[in-house]
Every structure is written in structure tokens, then in C-alpha cells.
């Protein structure tokens, strides 16, 4: 009999600059996506050294408030505004894939309440305390890196993705980060066998720069990424449980996030938002365009009215507990009230020893600790296994009733996939398997 615990699969499922107190608000109506979004616009005046901006607070039917109370929107609204922003730029830079994800989430409000890349004060506050200077929780610093000695505060740069104008950044700050401290605090280790520490040490530039972002155009991606405002406009008014993943969804994942709606802290009319990340992940992950196809065929096959599917332009850090907080915060901005925390969420193994960098429940423990302050409830992932007698049940029930547990290792699954062997339907959806085989 071929074996794999569903739990091994589930462990893979689970991944400021300027801000200031809001001034009195005035209302403005806007239509986004399928619904009408009534917004509150607050003029922001930032203290010296911080950026000024305009923020929008979504007050449609969605239950969840954005992080910090306002949903940031940094997009230029007219061709004239775009032209004026571009005219200020004296330098043009091509964004790296990671920078492109960060810029997009700044532009669309996914990183609310940020209005740009973090200055040194904000960066240090997040690294040291996991919070912004005003005490608001923030998991991982959002920084713009460069090796350019000549790039200085006061410069406005045009950020491009190929020939496409994406955003401008008006730099206000330049600093030399303490990278060993950053990696130790954020990733829990400064050892470069951790993929996040390796990225900070070898892929990021010598300097970080803070500055205000003005959005021009969304990046064009394999995954169509809606903004937080667009997603909020389509969600119902009740509880919304977010499910983060970066791999194809198989049977165990589906059982996990649909059963999450039965959790005691989820209301009866709750729904699930499956929200895969589509930015850079790990080198051995399935390519983004293939993952997107698997999600789309599964969405069509299941056609579950309690399950919504959207995509997130986020670059994974594999930062374990800290990244769990970052994901909860981002999904809060997308309208989610709950977040499923998997075993060893956003975890990684040493590239040298193969040992896990985080304990299986470190992310869950930190998420529970921060849940109330963050304003997002946690839904721990069930430890599910597949049994011949009763299908998917908890491991405890299977052991108690002495059920025959079906197992299949990830290595064996990939070998069967390559060899054209039949994949058990209890393990994977046929539609997903077909996409994976067609794109090997």
C-alpha cells in the first residue's frame, strides 16, 4: 500500500514609511469590481521626515476593518496624475521580482497602513519589536534596497517592469541596515542556509531607502491579482477565513479549509478565501503559471459557493512565526476575519543539515498570542489523515478507532506523476493532476 500522511501535505499548505493620525473624514463613493464601495477619505499630514498621503477607509459590507483603520490606495487616478508623477523622476530603475511584489502591495493597500518603503526609524522598530513606531503590529520590514552610491534622498525614481511603468518613489531616507540583526530577529537565524537570511545577505543591496510610492500601473502577471478594495467588494458580510498556500491544492488541503468553517469561532455564514501567493517562493516550487492553472481548474471543478479564490502578489520570506503575522495582517486588509495557521507555517529547512528552523507550532503560538492585538482570529489546521473506513478524519479519531490510514509520500507522488501512474483520487484531484502532467 502506498503511503503519505495528509499532515505532511498540510505542513506545506501551512505562508513605512509615512503614517500619521487621521484627520476628520469626508465621504466619497466609488465603484469597484462587482459591488459598490463607499469609502471614507482621510487627508493625512505626516510629521517631519515622514510622508504625506491620502488614505481611503473601506466601509462596504465587509465585516473586517483594514489594518490601522484605513485602506491605503496610492494609485494615480488619471493620466494627468500619472504624467505629473513621472515628470518628477530623474532616475529609472528596473524592479526585481521581489521589489515588484512589495511595490504592488504598497500601491494597492495590501501593506496598509504603509504609504511607501520604510525609513530607518520604522525599519528598526519592525525589526526589533515587530511593530510600527505607533505600536501597530507589523511582521516583516518592507524595504527598498540598492547598491547605488549616487542614489540619494530627494531623488524620485521611476520603477519599471520591462517597458511598463509601475510606480514612482520619492526617496526621503537612505541607511545602512544591520543585516545580521535583521536576519536574527526576523528569521530567527543569521545562518545563510536559511533562504530568507541568504536573500538578505546576498540578494539585497548594501543600502535601504525609505520613500513615498505613487502607483502608475499594476504589473502584468500570470495570476490576475485583485486589489484589497476589489476583493472586499465581492466578499459577503460575515466571517471570512483566509487560507494561504504556495503549492497546488490537493484533497487534504481542500478538506482542511472547508472544515475550517466548522470551527467554534467561525460564524455559520462564514466563507473561505483561498489566497495563494504568486510571487517568488523557493527554487524547487512549481512555476507560478502552472500553479495558477491548477487553482483555476479546481475552482471550476468544485464550484463551492462557500469558497472564494483570489491571488496575492507576495514574495515569500519563509520566516515562520513572523511571516504568519505578516500574512494575517495582509489578509486583514483584504477583508478576512480569520486565518488558518498550519503546522510549521512558512517554515524552512537548513540547506546544509536539513533540520527545521522552527518548531511545528511556533507560528500557531505566536499567532494566538498576537491575535487580539492584530484583530484576526486564528483557526489552527486540523491534523487530518485519510482512512479506508471513513475518508478524511482527524489523526486522533483514526488512532482511536484503529482505522487503516492511507499514506503517500511527496517523493512517491512526484515519481508517480512523472511515470504516468494513476494517482489515488483520495490524494489529489484529477483535474489538478492533469494540469501538472501536461506542464512537466
C-alpha positions as CSV (number, residue, x, y, z in Angstrom):
1,X,0.0,0.0,0.0
2,X,1.3,3.4,-0.9
3,X,1.6,5.9,1.9
4,X,1.6,9.6,2.9
5,X,0.2,11.4,5.9
6,X,-2.2,14.2,4.9
7,X,-0.4,16.1,7.6
8,X,2.9,16.1,5.7
9,X,0.9,17.7,2.9
10,X,-0.8,20.2,5.2
11,X,2.5,21.4,6.6
12,X,3.3,22.7,3.1
13,X,-0.1,24.4,3.0
14,X,0.5,25.9,6.3
15,X,2.8,31.1,4.1
16,X,6.6,52.7,6.5
17,X,7.4,54.8,5.7
18,X,4.8,57.5,6.4
19,X,1.7,57.1,8.5
20,X,0.0,59.6,10.8
21,X,-3.2,60.0,12.9
22,X,-6.1,60.6,10.6
23,X,-7.8,64.0,10.2
24,X,-11.6,64.3,10.2
25,X,-13.1,62.3,7.3
26,X,-15.3,63.1,4.5
27,X,-17.2,60.5,2.3
28,X,-16.8,59.7,-1.3
29,X,-18.4,56.9,-3.4
30,X,-16.5,54.7,-5.7
31,X,-17.4,51.6,-7.7
32,X,-15.0,48.7,-7.6
33,X,-15.3,45.2,-9.1
34,X,-18.8,43.8,-8.9
35,X,-20.0,45.9,-5.9
36,X,-20.4,49.5,-4.9
37,X,-17.7,50.6,-2.4
38,X,-18.5,53.5,-0.2
39,X,-15.3,54.9,1.1
40,X,-14.1,57.4,3.7
41,X,-11.2,59.6,2.6
42,X,-8.9,60.9,5.2
43,X,-6.3,63.6,4.4
44,X,-3.0,62.5,6.2
45,X,-0.5,65.1,7.3
46,X,2.8,63.4,8.3
47,X,5.3,64.7,10.8
48,X,8.7,66.0,9.6
49,X,10.7,63.2,7.9
50,X,7.5,61.2,7.1
51,X,5.4,61.2,4.0
52,X,2.0,62.8,3.5
53,X,-0.7,60.9,1.6
54,X,-4.3,60.3,1.2
55,X,-5.9,57.1,2.5
56,X,-9.3,55.5,2.0
57,X,-11.2,53.5,4.6
58,X,-13.5,50.9,3.1
59,X,-16.9,50.8,4.7
60,X,-18.8,48.5,2.4
61,X,-20.5,45.4,3.8
62,X,-17.2,43.6,4.7
63,X,-17.0,42.9,8.4
64,X,-13.2,43.4,8.9
65,X,-11.6,46.8,9.1
66,X,-8.3,47.4,7.4
67,X,-5.1,47.3,9.5
68,X,-4.7,50.6,11.2
69,X,-8.3,51.6,10.3
70,X,-7.7,52.8,6.7
71,X,-7.3,51.0,3.4
72,X,-4.5,52.8,1.6
73,X,-4.7,53.5,-2.1
74,X,-1.6,55.0,-3.7
75,X,-2.7,54.7,-7.4
76,X,-2.7,57.8,-9.6
77,X,-6.2,58.1,-10.8
78,X,-5.9,60.0,-14.1
79,X,-3.4,60.2,-17.0
80,X,-2.6,63.7,-15.9
81,X,-1.7,62.5,-12.4
82,X,0.5,59.7,-13.9
83,X,2.3,62.2,-16.1
84,X,2.9,64.6,-13.3
85,X,4.4,61.8,-11.1
86,X,6.6,60.5,-14.0
87,X,7.8,64.1,-14.7
88,X,9.4,64.3,-11.2
89,X,11.5,61.2,-11.8
90,X,15.2,61.7,-12.7
91,X,16.2,58.0,-12.5
92,X,14.7,54.9,-14.0
93,X,15.1,51.5,-12.3
94,X,14.0,48.0,-13.2
95,X,12.3,46.3,-10.3
96,X,13.4,42.8,-9.1
97,X,10.6,40.3,-8.8
98,X,10.6,40.8,-5.0
99,X,10.6,44.5,-5.3
100,X,7.7,44.3,-7.7
101,X,5.6,42.4,-5.2
102,X,6.4,44.9,-2.5
103,X,5.6,47.9,-4.7
104,X,2.3,46.4,-5.8
105,X,1.2,45.7,-2.2
106,X,2.1,49.2,-1.2
107,X,0.2,50.7,-4.2
108,X,-3.0,48.7,-3.6
109,X,-3.1,48.8,0.2
110,X,-2.2,45.3,0.9
111,X,0.5,46.7,3.2
112,X,-1.8,49.2,4.9
113,X,-1.1,51.5,6.7
114,X,2.2,51.9,4.9
115,X,2.4,54.6,2.2
116,X,5.9,53.7,1.0
117,X,9.1,51.9,1.8
118,X,10.2,52.1,5.4
119,X,12.5,54.7,6.7
120,X,15.3,53.8,9.2
121,X,13.2,54.5,12.3
122,X,10.3,52.4,11.1
123,X,12.6,49.6,9.8
124,X,14.3,49.4,13.2
125,X,11.0,49.4,15.0
126,X,9.7,46.5,13.0
127,X,12.9,44.5,13.2
128,X,13.3,45.0,17.0
129,X,9.7,45.0,18.1
130,X,7.6,43.6,15.3
131,X,5.6,46.8,15.3
132,X,5.5,50.2,13.7
133,X,6.6,53.2,15.8
134,X,3.0,53.9,16.8
135,X,2.7,50.3,18.3
136,X,0.7,48.8,15.4
137,X,1.8,45.2,14.7
138,X,3.8,44.6,11.6
139,X,5.6,41.3,11.0
140,X,8.4,41.8,8.4
141,X,10.0,45.1,7.3
142,X,9.2,46.4,3.8
143,X,12.3,47.9,2.3
144,X,13.7,49.1,-1.0
145,X,17.3,48.0,-1.4
146,X,20.1,49.4,-3.6
147,X,23.9,49.3,-4.1
148,X,23.8,52.7,-5.9
149,X,26.1,55.1,-4.0
150,X,24.7,58.0,-6.0
151,X,21.1,57.4,-5.3
152,X,20.2,59.9,-2.5
153,X,17.2,61.2,-0.5
154,X,15.4,63.8,-2.5
155,X,15.6,61.8,-5.7
156,X,12.4,60.5,-7.4
157,X,12.8,57.2,-9.4
158,X,10.5,55.6,-11.9
159,X,10.1,51.9,-11.3
160,X,9.6,49.8,-14.3
161,X,8.9,46.2,-15.1
162,X,10.3,45.8,-18.6
163,X,8.7,48.5,-20.6
164,X,5.8,49.0,-18.3
165,X,5.8,52.0,-15.9
166,X,4.8,50.7,-12.4
167,X,5.3,53.4,-9.8
168,X,7.4,56.3,-8.7
169,X,9.3,56.5,-5.4
170,X,10.2,59.8,-3.8
171,X,13.1,58.9,-1.6
172,X,13.3,60.5,1.8
173,X,15.8,58.4,3.6
174,X,18.9,56.2,3.0
175,X,20.6,54.0,5.6
176,X,22.9,51.0,6.1
177,X,20.8,48.2,7.7
178,X,22.2,45.9,10.4
179,X,21.6,42.8,8.3
180,X,22.9,40.3,10.9
181,X,20.5,41.7,13.4
182,X,17.7,41.8,10.8
183,X,18.1,38.2,9.9
184,X,18.4,37.0,13.5
185,X,15.3,39.0,14.6
186,X,13.1,38.3,11.5
187,X,14.1,34.8,10.5
188,X,15.4,33.6,13.9
189,X,18.8,32.9,12.5
190,X,21.6,34.7,10.7
191,X,22.8,31.5,9.1
192,X,22.7,31.7,5.3
193,X,21.3,28.2,5.0
194,X,18.0,29.8,5.8
195,X,16.6,31.1,2.4
196,X,15.4,34.4,3.9
197,X,18.8,35.1,5.5
198,X,20.5,34.1,2.3
199,X,18.3,36.5,0.4
200,X,19.0,39.4,2.7
201,X,22.8,38.7,2.8
202,X,23.4,38.0,-0.9
203,X,20.5,39.4,-3.0
204,X,19.6,42.7,-1.3
205,X,21.7,45.7,-1.9
206,X,24.1,47.4,0.6
207,X,21.6,50.3,1.4
208,X,17.9,50.5,2.2
209,X,15.9,53.6,1.2
210,X,12.6,54.9,2.5
211,X,10.2,56.9,0.4
212,X,6.7,57.6,-0.8
213,X,5.2,55.5,-3.5
214,X,2.8,56.7,-6.3
215,X,1.3,53.9,-8.3
216,X,1.0,54.1,-12.0
217,X,0.1,50.7,-13.4
218,X,-0.3,47.2,-11.9
219,X,2.3,44.6,-13.0
220,X,1.1,42.1,-15.6
221,X,1.2,38.6,-14.0
222,X,0.3,35.0,-14.7
223,X,-2.0,35.3,-11.7
224,X,-4.7,38.1,-12.0
225,X,-4.2,39.9,-8.7
226,X,-7.2,41.9,-7.5
227,X,-6.7,44.8,-5.1
228,X,-7.9,44.6,-1.5
229,X,-10.7,47.0,-2.4
230,X,-11.8,44.8,-5.3
231,X,-11.7,41.6,-3.1
232,X,-13.6,43.3,-0.3
233,X,-16.3,44.4,-2.8
234,X,-17.0,40.8,-3.6
235,X,-16.9,39.2,-0.1
236,X,-20.0,38.7,2.0
237,X,-20.6,40.5,5.3
238,X,-19.9,37.6,7.6
239,X,-16.7,35.8,8.7
240,X,-14.1,35.3,6.1
241,X,-11.5,32.6,6.7
242,X,-8.2,33.0,4.8
243,X,-6.2,30.1,3.5
244,X,-2.6,30.7,2.4
245,X,-0.8,28.4,0.1
246,X,2.1,28.4,-2.4
247,X,1.6,24.9,-3.9
248,X,-1.2,23.2,-5.8
249,X,-4.3,22.4,-3.6
250,X,-4.8,18.6,-3.1
251,X,-7.6,16.8,-1.3
252,X,-6.1,17.2,2.2
253,X,-5.8,21.0,1.7
254,X,-9.4,21.2,0.5
255,X,-10.7,19.2,3.4
256,X,-8.7,21.4,5.7
257,X,-10.0,24.8,4.6
258,X,-13.6,23.7,4.1
259,X,-13.7,22.1,7.5
260,X,-12.3,25.3,9.0
261,X,-15.8,26.8,8.6
262,X,-16.9,24.3,11.3
263,X,-14.5,25.8,13.8
264,X,-16.2,27.1,17.0
265,X,-15.1,30.7,16.5
266,X,-16.4,30.9,12.9
267,X,-20.0,32.0,12.4
268,X,-22.4,29.8,10.5
269,X,-22.5,32.1,7.4
270,X,-18.7,32.2,7.1
271,X,-16.8,31.6,3.9
272,X,-13.3,30.7,2.9
273,X,-10.9,32.9,0.8
274,X,-8.3,30.7,-0.8
275,X,-5.5,33.2,-1.4
276,X,-2.3,31.7,-2.9
277,X,0.9,33.7,-3.2
278,X,2.1,34.2,-6.7
279,X,5.5,36.0,-6.1
280,X,8.9,34.4,-5.8
281,X,8.9,31.4,-3.4
282,X,11.5,28.6,-3.2
283,X,13.7,27.4,-6.1
284,X,12.1,23.9,-6.1
285,X,8.4,25.2,-6.0
286,X,6.1,24.6,-9.0
287,X,6.2,27.5,-11.5
288,X,3.6,30.2,-10.9
289,X,1.8,29.8,-14.3
290,X,1.4,26.1,-13.6
291,X,0.1,26.7,-10.1
292,X,-2.4,29.2,-11.4
293,X,-3.8,26.7,-13.8
294,X,-4.2,24.1,-11.0
295,X,-6.2,26.6,-8.9
296,X,-8.4,27.6,-11.8
297,X,-9.4,24.1,-12.8
298,X,-10.1,23.2,-9.2
299,X,-12.2,26.3,-8.7
300,X,-14.3,25.2,-11.7
301,X,-14.4,21.6,-10.6
302,X,-15.6,22.2,-7.0
303,X,-17.8,25.3,-7.7
304,X,-18.3,25.7,-4.0
305,X,-20.2,28.9,-3.2
306,X,-18.6,29.0,0.3
307,X,-15.1,29.2,-1.2
308,X,-13.7,32.3,-2.9
309,X,-10.4,32.2,-4.9
310,X,-8.1,35.2,-5.4
311,X,-4.3,35.7,-5.8
312,X,-1.8,37.6,-3.8
313,X,1.3,39.3,-5.3
314,X,3.6,38.5,-2.3
315,X,7.2,37.3,-2.2
316,X,7.6,34.6,0.4
317,X,10.3,35.0,3.1
318,X,9.9,31.6,4.7
319,X,10.1,33.4,8.1
320,X,7.9,31.1,10.1
321,X,6.2,32.8,13.0
322,X,7.0,36.3,11.8
323,X,5.6,35.5,8.4
324,X,2.4,34.1,9.9
325,X,1.8,37.5,11.4
326,X,2.6,39.2,8.1
327,X,0.1,37.0,6.3
328,X,-2.6,37.6,8.9
329,X,-2.1,41.4,8.6
330,X,-2.2,41.4,4.8
331,X,-5.4,39.2,4.7
332,X,-6.9,41.6,7.2
333,X,-6.5,44.3,4.6
334,X,-8.2,42.0,2.1
335,X,-11.2,41.7,4.4
336,X,-10.5,38.4,6.3
337,X,-11.6,38.0,9.9
338,X,-9.9,34.6,10.4
339,X,-6.7,32.9,9.3
340,X,-5.8,29.2,9.1
341,X,-2.4,28.5,10.7
342,X,-0.8,25.3,9.5
343,X,1.9,23.3,11.3
344,X,5.3,24.9,10.7
345,X,3.6,27.6,8.5
346,X,6.1,29.4,6.2
347,X,8.8,27.2,7.7
348,X,12.0,26.1,6.0
349,X,14.8,23.6,6.4
350,X,18.5,24.2,6.6
351,X,20.1,23.8,3.2
352,X,23.1,22.1,5.0
353,X,21.6,19.8,7.6
354,X,18.0,19.5,6.5
355,X,16.8,20.4,10.0
356,X,13.7,22.6,10.5
357,X,14.4,26.2,11.6
358,X,11.1,26.4,13.5
359,X,9.1,24.2,15.8
360,X,5.9,22.7,14.4
361,X,3.7,25.0,16.5
362,X,5.8,28.2,16.8
363,X,3.8,30.0,14.1
364,X,0.5,28.9,15.8
365,X,1.7,30.0,19.2
366,X,2.8,33.5,18.1
367,X,-0.4,34.0,16.0
368,X,-2.6,33.1,19.0
369,X,-0.6,35.5,21.2
370,X,-1.0,38.4,18.7
371,X,-4.5,37.6,17.5
372,X,-6.4,40.0,19.7
373,X,-4.0,42.9,19.0
374,X,-4.0,42.2,15.3
375,X,-7.7,41.8,15.1
376,X,-7.7,38.5,13.3
377,X,-8.8,35.2,14.8
378,X,-6.8,32.1,14.3
379,X,-8.1,28.7,13.1
380,X,-5.5,26.0,13.8
381,X,-5.2,23.4,11.0
382,X,-6.7,20.0,11.7
383,X,-4.4,17.1,11.8
384,X,-6.1,15.1,9.1
385,X,-5.4,11.6,7.7
386,X,-7.2,9.6,5.1
387,X,-8.7,6.3,6.2
388,X,-10.2,3.4,4.2
389,X,-13.2,3.2,6.5
390,X,-14.2,6.9,6.8
391,X,-12.3,9.1,4.4
392,X,-10.6,12.1,6.0
393,X,-10.7,12.1,9.7
394,X,-8.5,13.6,12.5
395,X,-5.4,11.5,13.3
396,X,-6.8,11.1,16.9
397,X,-10.0,9.6,15.6
398,X,-8.2,7.3,13.2
399,X,-6.0,6.0,16.0
400,X,-8.8,5.7,18.5
401,X,-11.0,3.7,16.0
402,X,-8.0,1.8,14.6
403,X,-8.8,2.9,11.1
404,X,-6.5,1.9,8.2
405,X,-4.6,5.0,7.3
406,X,-3.7,5.6,3.6
407,X,-0.3,7.3,3.1
408,X,1.6,8.6,0.1
409,X,4.9,10.5,0.3
410,X,5.5,13.6,-1.6
411,X,8.6,12.0,-3.3
412,X,6.5,9.0,-4.3
413,X,3.7,11.3,-5.6
414,X,6.2,13.2,-7.8
415,X,7.6,9.9,-9.1
416,X,4.2,8.5,-9.9
417,X,3.3,11.8,-11.6
418,X,6.4,11.7,-13.9
419,X,5.9,8.0,-14.6
420,X,2.3,8.4,-15.7
421,X,0.9,6.2,-12.9
422,X,-2.6,6.6,-11.6
423,X,-2.7,9.0,-8.7
424,X,-5.2,8.0,-6.0
425,X,-8.2,10.3,-6.0
426,X,-8.2,10.5,-2.2
427,X,-4.8,12.2,-2.5
428,X,-5.2,14.6,-5.5
429,X,-7.9,15.9,-7.8
430,X,-7.9,14.5,-11.3
431,X,-8.1,18.0,-12.8
432,X,-5.1,19.2,-10.9
433,X,-3.1,16.0,-11.7
434,X,-3.8,16.6,-15.4
435,X,-2.5,20.2,-15.3
436,X,0.6,19.1,-13.5
437,X,1.3,16.3,-16.0
438,X,0.6,18.5,-19.0
439,X,3.1,21.0,-17.8
440,X,6.0,18.8,-16.7
